[in-house]
Amino acid sequence: MSKTEPVETIKETTDIKELALSIAQKAKEASRLLAIASPHLKNQALLSMADGIVSESEFIVGENRKDIEDALRKGISGAFVDRLTLTDSRIKLMAEGIRQVAALNDPVGEIVKMWKRPNGLLVGKMRIPLGVIGIIYESRPNVTADASALCIKAGNGVILRGGSEAIRTNLAIGKILKDALRQNGLPEDAIQIVPIADRSFVLEMLKLEEYIDLIIPRGGEGLIRFVSENSRIPVLKHYKGVCHVFVDESADFEMAEKICINAKVQRPGVCNAMETLLVHENIASEFLPLIVRKLEERGVEIRGCKRTKRIVPHVKEATEEDWYTEYLDLILSVKVVKDIEEAIEHIERYGSKHTEAIVTQNYRNAQVFVNSVNSSTVLVNASTRFSDGFELGLGAEIGISTSKLHAFGPMGVEELTTTKFVIYGNGQIRI
Amino acid sequence: MSKTEPVETIKETTDIKELALSIAQKAKEASRLLAIASPHLKNQALLSMADGIVSESEFIVGENRKDIEDALRKGISGAFVDRLTLTDSRIKLMAEGIRQVAALNDPVGEIVKMWKRPNGLLVGKMRIPLGVIGIIYESRPNVTADASALCIKAGNGVILRGGSEAIRTNLAIGKILKDALRQNGLPEDAIQIVPIADRSFVLEMLKLEEYIDLIIPRGGEGLIRFVSENSRIPVLKHYKGVCHVFVDESADFEMAEKICINAKVQRPGVCNAMETLLVHENIASEFLPLIVRKLEERGVEIRGCKRTKRIVPHVKEATEEDWYTEYLDLILSVKVVKDIEEAIEHIERYGSKHTEAIVTQNYRNAQVFVNSVNSSTVLVNASTRFSDGFELGLGAEIGISTSKLHAFGPMGVEELTTTKFVIYGNGQIRI
């Protein structure tokens, strides 16, 4: 039986403001040491974290069970409890994720570029950690481990404020992660698990711009809006993913069918699933009956524009609202467009700047789509489901940004860094 | 005599909110066209702007004179009026600045990197414009031309809200810039000069996160705080530059002297001038009398720590407040430190993350300083005055950021862009 002692949650405090400040200050202080820690030491700590999570899985599952019992007592529903629940195999996956982060290249200290000025100054841009990252998320406890690993790898302190229903699970995971830091001579304060469920803590945290450099909210649109509207700290986020696939006149039908089905059906509940299909009018009467049948066979409800309904009359008619909607479900809106320009305009008007794909064999249209579509990820002849840090080769993903500042699109370890100018001279002065 | 007609300022409006919205919407719409304009066309427009500013200098000077007369009537002081005043030679410099921007590499469309995934997907990051940039500045009218040129080069729309005292000058310059866009087939709405002096316009503008992608305030700390506190749009800024030079034990005295004098005296009123000198204790008794005398000869007032005063007793004693102060004047605080670690701690505690330099011949200390100092520009054996986009080779500068998100340090044309993922496939789907 595990002898690890659980970390107590705080039920009440006289001063939430003071608690938030103290947590942020500790994280900041620790982040200074982590910023100059060697890649070797950080990787050792990450591997210890992975080992610790597996060897202490009994302790984690025990704490998790208390959270689950509380949730059930409150009458919370099945899908929610499923997301909250940790099993041995989920714990092993968490550990595996941390090991993968350990194996990534260390971004800190990389000289992104360097050039020589006419006066002999050597000017470079060096990658450095951001400082302290605040992660505000809902109840999937694996985020506690994933996000910590990515932040530590990039040399950042991290403050984790998970859903209140998972608080004991998160504190248990956090304890093991912190132990691993300490055992490897790194400051355990670099990981802070917020020990209080009170939502006013989040409000206090969002004011601490002096200590926290970046906030990443992960969860539903409501959480993200709440964080954005109340934060004085920069926020990296996406509200939703209304992703489009445009099947051009020249598309290979077999490829288009494969991509559309994958983009819609493979995992409909995620942000990079297709929500709207745009079809070129010259192929609509041939392609639409085909694709609608295939999608309906897989349980997809189709909501079509007027022209779509003329071709496949049995489908529901789409409303104006549909074009803006992220269904996160087996529902698809379908529109027939005159040409690529109308497709691009539709995306610009109704899209969420997340991910869009074109299926085409026309060179000019592929290039026009890539250059004109104003979204964080633009694909030619591939499924929107590839818009994901791991799939794109970033190694892992801390989130996806549809704000253009700092990072746009899937964010990996590199996006948790910034660059500073480093300049080597030999006595140069400005004239 | 010039026949160009001045643009009328708006004295009153029933609805400032509506005006701000309409300006921002026009800029956004135009920015979409500018984003896909060819480098050639943008450069042609920039060269037309430069030509137009010179050929219409009589018109600009005439409008500028009206602003000056108003300022004098309001009893506004000499230095302010000097900054506001445009002469033929200042106008020529403005045109030259625009030509230099035209000569820069076009950042838009650059593939920053590209790699192949195991499944054959070709994944790249392409540089794209941010969209619409809002510049809020005080009364130097050359910012109108400089900032417009940089924003247009990077494919962005720009909304310029200069000081109310320069409103006619800015509208005159803006008119010429917009004419140049139109004459070259580009949307003139990409440049918007705010035609109303009312400060409540700024407040409305800062709410339009849907249309404006980035705000850059340029001016005093008061303006910058006002903008930061009221903006829902990301802001790139620095509050102040409390820049340090640390003269290490092993410094070459002649080099240290040259760098310190240049950093303090060459242009004391700017953000990259040295405000605090840190001296290693082992050389303090030899170096301090020397450097203090040289600086005092140049009119610099010295405020020293207790140990400094023991070596050069005639200087004023520095207060705690001094270490935080950006004098922007011929005043320098001086502190004797035990070693490089104390120097770095002092900078971390009192600094502004702007620019710091070390003068040393010790390899280890140079590397420790470069790696540990948490500022946007860190120099070895060179003057802090090089912390400037032009001097570092960025071509031109839109400002300096001491916030770590998106850009940290001097910002050029590249920092007015972001990247999107562009992915070329041949039918890949996610498994």
Interface residues (C-beta under 8 A of the other chain):
Chain A: R32 A35 I36 G109 W115 R117 L121 V123 M126 I128 L130 G131 D213 L214 P234 D252 M255 K258 I259 I261 N262 A263 Q266 E348 A366 V370 N371 S372 N374 S375 S376 T377 V378 L379 V380 N381 A382 S383 R385 F386 S387 E391 L392 G393 S403 K404 L405 H406 F408 G409 P410 T418 T419 K420 F421 V422 I423 Y424 G425 N426 G427 Q428 I429 R430
Chain B: R32 A35 I36 G109 W115 R117 L121 V123 M126 I128 L130 G131 D213 L214 P234 D252 M255 K258 I259 I261 N262 A263 Q266 E348 A366 V370 N371 S372 N374 S375 S376 T377 V378 L379 V380 N381 A382 S383 R385 F386 S387 E391 L392 G393 S403 K404 L405 H406 A407 F408 G409 P410 T418 T419 K420 F421 V422 I423 Y424 G425 N426 G427 Q428 I429 R430
